[in-house]
Amino acid sequence: FIDATLESTPQYTGHYALGMGPAVGVISDINSNWRLNAYARVQRFALGEPHTVSELSLLQRYTLGPQTTVRLELARKMEFDMYWSDVKFSLQQYF
């Protein structure tokens, strides 16, 4: 896929940034309870406030029962030459 984004904030020079770039991913059911989603994306903002954004993510969902799942989300992101990681673990109960 090709993603296009328009960001608007008074913190940017000119108050906007317009960019686009590729995104690729895969979703796989490892077994009947475990789903895996991996994706990567890069966007280059060339108009407005020039910068590059990139993200590499792995999302996993494991179904414990008919109404209960656990999720683990791991991500590594970069924007304005700053890197950070996100880790999120959640228990979801549907009713």
VOMAR-786226 format. One line per field, with one value per residue: residue number from 1; x, y, z of N, C-alpha, C, O, CB in turn. Coordinates in nm, 2 decimals. Glycine has a CB too. Layout:
BEGIN
num	(NUM, ...)
n_X	(X, ...)
n_Y	(Y, ...)
n_Z	(Z, ...)
ca_X	(X, ...)
ca_Y	(Y, ...)
ca_Z	(Z, ...)
c_X	(X, ...)
c_Y	(Y, ...)
c_Z	(Z, ...)
o_X	(X, ...)
o_Y	(Y, ...)
o_Z	(Z, ...)
cb_X	(X, ...)
cb_Y	(Y, ...)
cb_Z	(Z, ...)
This chain:
BEGIN
num	(1, 2, 3, 4, 5, 6, 7, 8, 9, 10, 11, 12, 13, 14, 15, 16, 17, 18, 19, 20, 21, 22, 23, 24, 25, 26, 27, 28, 29, 30, 31, 32, 33, 34, 35, 36, 37, 38, 39, 40, 41, 42, 43, 44, 45, 46, 47, 48, 49, 50, 51, 52, 53, 54, 55, 56, 57, 58, 59, 60, 61, 62, 63, 64, 65, 66, 67, 68, 69, 70, 71, 72, 73, 74, 75, 76, 77, 78, 79, 80, 81, 82, 83, 84, 85, 86, 87, 88, 89, 90, 91, 92, 93, 94, 95)
n_X	(0.08, 0.03, 0.06, -0.07, -0.04, -0.15, -0.05, -0.13, -0.02, 0.06, 0.32, 0.48, 0.69, 0.53, 0.30, 0.21, 0.25, 0.31, 0.30, 0.41, 0.43, 0.55, 0.37, 0.37, 0.25, 0.16, -0.08, -0.14, -0.29, -0.17, -0.25, -0.58, -0.63, -0.44, -0.34, -0.13, 0.01, 0.21, 0.38, 0.53, 0.61, 0.69, 0.71, 0.78, 0.79, 0.78, 0.68, 0.60, 0.68, 0.97, 1.04, 1.09, 0.91, 0.90, 0.80, 0.79, 0.61, 0.47, 0.20, 0.01, -0.25, -0.41, -0.65, -0.82, -1.07, -1.42, -1.50, -1.27, -0.96, -0.60, -0.36, -0.06, 0.14, 0.41, 0.63, 0.85, 0.95, 1.03, 1.08, 1.15, 1.43, 1.43, 1.41, 1.19, 1.04, 0.74, 0.54, 0.28, 0.05, -0.25, -0.56, -0.86, -1.20, -1.50, -1.84)
n_Y	(-0.12, 0.23, 0.50, 0.82, 1.12, 1.41, 1.63, 1.87, 2.13, 2.39, 2.37, 2.30, 2.44, 2.66, 2.53, 2.28, 1.94, 1.74, 1.41, 1.09, 0.73, 0.39, 0.10, -0.22, -0.54, -0.84, -1.08, -1.36, -1.66, -1.85, -2.07, -2.20, -2.04, -1.84, -1.54, -1.35, -1.04, -0.86, -0.56, -0.30, 0.04, 0.34, 0.69, 0.97, 1.30, 1.56, 1.81, 2.12, 2.08, 1.92, 1.58, 1.23, 0.94, 0.63, 0.29, -0.02, -0.30, -0.56, -0.74, -0.95, -1.18, -1.39, -1.62, -1.71, -1.81, -1.82, -1.56, -1.42, -1.27, -1.23, -0.98, -0.89, -0.62, -0.50, -0.24, -0.05, 0.27, 0.57, 0.91, 1.24, 1.19, 1.07, 0.78, 0.53, 0.28, 0.08, -0.11, -0.31, -0.48, -0.65, -0.76, -0.87, -0.88, -0.98, -0.91)
n_Z	(0.00, -0.04, 0.17, 0.24, 0.41, 0.59, 0.81, 1.07, 1.27, 1.50, 1.58, 1.37, 1.11, 0.90, 0.97, 0.88, 0.74, 0.47, 0.35, 0.21, 0.16, 0.15, 0.28, 0.43, 0.51, 0.70, 0.78, 0.99, 1.08, 1.32, 1.46, 1.55, 1.77, 1.78, 1.65, 1.43, 1.34, 1.15, 1.05, 0.85, 0.79, 0.62, 0.59, 0.41, 0.47, 0.27, 0.20, 0.36, 0.69, 0.67, 0.73, 0.83, 0.90, 1.05, 1.11, 1.27, 1.35, 1.56, 1.62, 1.83, 1.90, 2.13, 2.18, 2.46, 2.54, 2.45, 2.50, 2.58, 2.53, 2.50, 2.43, 2.27, 2.19, 2.01, 1.91, 1.72, 1.67, 1.47, 1.45, 1.34, 1.38, 1.63, 1.83, 1.96, 2.16, 2.19, 2.40, 2.47, 2.66, 2.69, 2.83, 2.71, 2.76, 2.65, 2.65)
ca_X	(0.00, 0.09, -0.01, -0.05, -0.08, -0.14, -0.04, -0.14, 0.01, 0.13, 0.46, 0.56, 0.71, 0.42, 0.19, 0.17, 0.35, 0.24, 0.40, 0.36, 0.53, 0.49, 0.33, 0.36, 0.23, 0.11, -0.16, -0.14, -0.34, -0.07, -0.34, -0.71, -0.64, -0.33, -0.33, -0.01, 0.00, 0.34, 0.38, 0.63, 0.57, 0.78, 0.66, 0.86, 0.71, 0.86, 0.62, 0.58, 0.79, 1.03, 1.08, 1.06, 0.84, 0.90, 0.74, 0.79, 0.52, 0.43, 0.08, -0.03, -0.37, -0.43, -0.79, -0.83, -1.20, -1.51, -1.51, -1.15, -0.84, -0.49, -0.30, 0.07, 0.18, 0.54, 0.65, 0.97, 0.91, 1.12, 1.02, 1.24, 1.55, 1.42, 1.36, 1.13, 0.97, 0.61, 0.50, 0.14, -0.01, -0.39, -0.66, -0.99, -1.32, -1.62, -1.97)
ca_Y	(0.00, 0.36, 0.58, 0.96, 1.18, 1.55, 1.67, 2.01, 2.17, 2.51, 2.34, 2.29, 2.55, 2.66, 2.46, 2.15, 1.85, 1.65, 1.31, 0.96, 0.63, 0.25, 0.02, -0.36, -0.62, -0.98, -1.13, -1.50, -1.74, -1.95, -2.18, -2.15, -1.94, -1.74, -1.46, -1.27, -0.93, -0.79, -0.47, -0.19, 0.15, 0.45, 0.80, 1.09, 1.43, 1.65, 1.95, 2.18, 2.05, 1.79, 1.47, 1.10, 0.86, 0.49, 0.21, -0.17, -0.35, -0.70, -0.76, -1.09, -1.20, -1.53, -1.64, -1.80, -1.87, -1.76, -1.42, -1.37, -1.27, -1.15, -0.92, -0.83, -0.54, -0.45, -0.15, 0.04, 0.39, 0.68, 1.04, 1.35, 1.13, 1.02, 0.65, 0.48, 0.15, 0.07, -0.25, -0.31, -0.61, -0.63, -0.87, -0.83, -0.96, -0.94, -0.95)
ca_Z	(0.00, -0.03, 0.26, 0.23, 0.54, 0.61, 0.95, 1.09, 1.41, 1.51, 1.61, 1.25, 1.03, 0.80, 1.04, 0.82, 0.68, 0.38, 0.31, 0.17, 0.16, 0.15, 0.40, 0.39, 0.63, 0.68, 0.89, 0.98, 1.19, 1.35, 1.48, 1.57, 1.88, 1.78, 1.52, 1.42, 1.24, 1.14, 0.94, 0.85, 0.71, 0.61, 0.52, 0.39, 0.46, 0.19, 0.20, 0.50, 0.78, 0.62, 0.82, 0.80, 1.01, 1.02, 1.22, 1.26, 1.45, 1.57, 1.71, 1.85, 1.98, 2.16, 2.23, 2.57, 2.55, 2.36, 2.52, 2.64, 2.45, 2.54, 2.31, 2.29, 2.08, 2.01, 1.80, 1.72, 1.58, 1.45, 1.39, 1.37, 1.42, 1.76, 1.83, 2.08, 2.15, 2.26, 2.44, 2.53, 2.69, 2.73, 2.85, 2.66, 2.80, 2.57, 2.71)
c_X	(0.09, 0.00, 0.02, -0.11, -0.06, -0.15, -0.05, -0.12, 0.08, 0.28, 0.55, 0.58, 0.61, 0.30, 0.14, 0.28, 0.27, 0.34, 0.33, 0.47, 0.46, 0.46, 0.31, 0.33, 0.17, 0.03, -0.17, -0.21, -0.25, -0.15, -0.48, -0.73, -0.54, -0.32, -0.20, -0.03, 0.14, 0.33, 0.49, 0.58, 0.68, 0.71, 0.76, 0.78, 0.80, 0.81, 0.59, 0.70, 0.86, 1.08, 1.04, 1.01, 0.85, 0.85, 0.75, 0.72, 0.49, 0.31, 0.04, -0.16, -0.39, -0.57, -0.79, -0.96, -1.29, -1.53, -1.39, -1.03, -0.73, -0.42, -0.16, 0.11, 0.32, 0.57, 0.78, 0.94, 1.02, 1.05, 1.12, 1.37, 1.55, 1.36, 1.29, 1.06, 0.84, 0.59, 0.37, 0.09, -0.15, -0.47, -0.79, -1.10, -1.44, -1.74, -2.09)
c_Y	(0.12, 0.45, 0.73, 1.02, 1.33, 1.58, 1.82, 2.04, 2.30, 2.49, 2.33, 2.42, 2.55, 2.59, 2.34, 2.07, 1.75, 1.54, 1.18, 0.86, 0.49, 0.19, -0.13, -0.44, -0.76, -1.01, -1.28, -1.56, -1.86, -2.08, -2.12, -2.04, -1.82, -1.67, -1.36, -1.17, -0.86, -0.69, -0.37, -0.08, 0.26, 0.56, 0.91, 1.21, 1.53, 1.80, 1.99, 2.15, 1.91, 1.70, 1.34, 1.02, 0.72, 0.41, 0.06, -0.22, -0.50, -0.70, -0.90, -1.09, -1.35, -1.54, -1.75, -1.87, -1.79, -1.61, -1.35, -1.38, -1.20, -1.10, -0.87, -0.75, -0.48, -0.36, -0.08, 0.15, 0.49, 0.80, 1.15, 1.30, 1.09, 0.88, 0.61, 0.35, 0.15, -0.08, -0.23, -0.45, -0.58, -0.76, -0.81, -0.93, -0.90, -0.99, -0.90)
c_Z	(0.00, 0.06, 0.23, 0.36, 0.53, 0.76, 0.97, 1.24, 1.40, 1.54, 1.49, 1.18, 0.92, 0.85, 0.97, 0.77, 0.59, 0.33, 0.26, 0.17, 0.17, 0.28, 0.36, 0.52, 0.60, 0.81, 0.88, 1.10, 1.21, 1.38, 1.51, 1.68, 1.87, 1.65, 1.54, 1.31, 1.25, 1.03, 0.96, 0.76, 0.72, 0.54, 0.52, 0.37, 0.39, 0.18, 0.34, 0.58, 0.74, 0.74, 0.77, 0.92, 0.96, 1.14, 1.18, 1.38, 1.44, 1.67, 1.71, 1.94, 2.00, 2.23, 2.34, 2.58, 2.45, 2.38, 2.58, 2.55, 2.53, 2.42, 2.36, 2.17, 2.10, 1.89, 1.83, 1.62, 1.58, 1.39, 1.43, 1.43, 1.57, 1.76, 1.96, 2.06, 2.23, 2.28, 2.51, 2.54, 2.74, 2.74, 2.81, 2.70, 2.73, 2.64, 2.63)
o_X	(0.20, -0.11, 0.14, -0.22, 0.04, -0.25, 0.01, -0.19, 0.16, 0.36, 0.67, 0.50, 0.60, 0.20, 0.03, 0.40, 0.17, 0.45, 0.21, 0.59, 0.34, 0.52, 0.25, 0.38, 0.14, 0.07, -0.20, -0.18, -0.25, -0.11, -0.50, -0.82, -0.56, -0.30, -0.18, -0.07, 0.17, 0.28, 0.55, 0.51, 0.74, 0.65, 0.82, 0.70, 0.90, 0.89, 0.54, 0.81, 0.80, 1.15, 0.96, 1.06, 0.82, 0.86, 0.72, 0.75, 0.49, 0.33, 0.03, -0.17, -0.38, -0.59, -0.75, -0.97, -1.25, -1.56, -1.39, -1.01, -0.76, -0.41, -0.14, 0.10, 0.34, 0.53, 0.82, 0.91, 1.11, 0.98, 1.16, 1.43, 1.66, 1.26, 1.34, 1.03, 0.83, 0.61, 0.35, 0.09, -0.17, -0.44, -0.84, -1.09, -1.47, -1.74, -2.20)
o_Y	(0.12, 0.47, 0.76, 0.99, 1.38, 1.55, 1.89, 1.99, 2.32, 2.58, 2.34, 2.51, 2.45, 2.58, 2.29, 2.12, 1.70, 1.58, 1.17, 0.90, 0.48, 0.23, -0.15, -0.40, -0.79, -0.98, -1.33, -1.52, -1.95, -2.19, -2.00, -1.97, -1.72, -1.74, -1.30, -1.20, -0.80, -0.72, -0.35, -0.11, 0.28, 0.54, 0.94, 1.22, 1.58, 1.89, 1.91, 2.20, 1.81, 1.74, 1.33, 1.04, 0.68, 0.45, 0.02, -0.20, -0.55, -0.66, -0.97, -1.02, -1.43, -1.47, -1.86, -1.99, -1.70, -1.54, -1.24, -1.49, -1.11, -1.17, -0.82, -0.80, -0.42, -0.40, -0.05, 0.12, 0.50, 0.78, 1.16, 1.36, 1.07, 0.86, 0.66, 0.32, 0.22, -0.17, -0.15, -0.53, -0.50, -0.85, -0.71, -1.05, -0.79, -1.11, -0.92)
o_Z	(0.04, 0.03, 0.20, 0.40, 0.48, 0.82, 0.89, 1.32, 1.32, 1.53, 1.49, 1.19, 0.84, 0.78, 1.01, 0.76, 0.64, 0.28, 0.28, 0.17, 0.18, 0.39, 0.25, 0.63, 0.48, 0.92, 0.77, 1.21, 1.13, 1.33, 1.49, 1.68, 1.93, 1.54, 1.64, 1.20, 1.36, 0.92, 1.07, 0.66, 0.83, 0.43, 0.63, 0.28, 0.46, 0.17, 0.42, 0.55, 0.76, 0.83, 0.68, 1.03, 0.85, 1.26, 1.07, 1.49, 1.33, 1.79, 1.61, 2.03, 1.91, 2.33, 2.31, 2.63, 2.38, 2.28, 2.63, 2.49, 2.61, 2.32, 2.47, 2.06, 2.21, 1.78, 1.94, 1.50, 1.67, 1.29, 1.55, 1.52, 1.63, 1.68, 2.07, 1.94, 2.34, 2.20, 2.60, 2.45, 2.83, 2.67, 2.86, 2.67, 2.75, 2.69, 2.67)
cb_X	(-0.09, 0.11, 0.02, -0.12, 0.00, -0.26, 0.08, -0.28, 0.09, 0.07, 0.47, 0.48, 0.86, 0.47, 0.08, 0.07, 0.44, 0.18, 0.49, 0.29, 0.63, 0.59, 0.20, 0.48, 0.13, 0.23, -0.31, 0.01, -0.49, 0.01, -0.30, -0.81, -0.61, -0.20, -0.46, 0.12, -0.12, 0.46, 0.25, 0.77, 0.43, 0.92, 0.52, 0.96, 0.67, 0.88, 0.49, 0.45, 0.74, 1.15, 1.03, 1.19, 0.69, 1.04, 0.59, 0.94, 0.39, 0.54, -0.04, 0.08, -0.50, -0.32, -0.89, -0.80, -1.26, -1.65, -1.63, -1.13, -0.86, -0.39, -0.38, 0.18, 0.07, 0.65, 0.54, 1.10, 0.78, 1.24, 0.88, 1.18, 1.66, 1.33, 1.47, 1.03, 1.06, 0.50, 0.61, 0.04, 0.07, -0.46, -0.66, -0.99, -1.34, -1.61, -1.97)
cb_Y	(0.00, 0.43, 0.55, 1.02, 1.12, 1.63, 1.61, 2.06, 2.06, 2.60, 2.22, 2.19, 2.56, 2.59, 2.56, 2.18, 1.77, 1.73, 1.28, 0.97, 0.64, 0.16, 0.08, -0.41, -0.55, -1.08, -1.07, -1.55, -1.79, -1.91, -2.28, -2.26, -2.01, -1.81, -1.38, -1.36, -0.84, -0.88, -0.40, -0.25, 0.21, 0.42, 0.85, 1.07, 1.48, 1.60, 1.95, 2.11, 2.04, 1.83, 1.50, 1.02, 0.90, 0.44, 0.25, -0.22, -0.27, -0.79, -0.67, -1.17, -1.14, -1.58, -1.68, -1.72, -1.86, -1.82, -1.39, -1.44, -1.22, -1.23, -0.80, -0.94, -0.42, -0.57, -0.05, -0.04, 0.45, 0.63, 1.07, 1.45, 1.22, 1.11, 0.55, 0.58, 0.03, 0.13, -0.32, -0.22, -0.69, -0.53, -0.93, -0.80, -0.96, -1.00, -0.90)
cb_Z	(0.12, -0.18, 0.41, 0.10, 0.66, 0.53, 1.03, 1.04, 1.48, 1.61, 1.70, 1.15, 0.97, 0.68, 1.05, 0.70, 0.78, 0.26, 0.42, 0.03, 0.28, 0.08, 0.47, 0.32, 0.72, 0.66, 0.89, 0.96, 1.15, 1.47, 1.61, 1.60, 2.01, 1.81, 1.50, 1.40, 1.27, 1.12, 0.93, 0.80, 0.75, 0.54, 0.59, 0.28, 0.60, 0.05, 0.11, 0.56, 0.93, 0.53, 0.97, 0.74, 1.03, 0.98, 1.25, 1.25, 1.45, 1.61, 1.66, 1.92, 1.90, 2.25, 2.12, 2.70, 2.69, 2.37, 2.62, 2.77, 2.31, 2.64, 2.26, 2.32, 2.06, 2.02, 1.79, 1.68, 1.64, 1.37, 1.44, 1.46, 1.40, 1.86, 1.80, 2.14, 2.20, 2.17, 2.53, 2.44, 2.80, 2.64, 3.00, 2.51, 2.96, 2.42, 2.86)
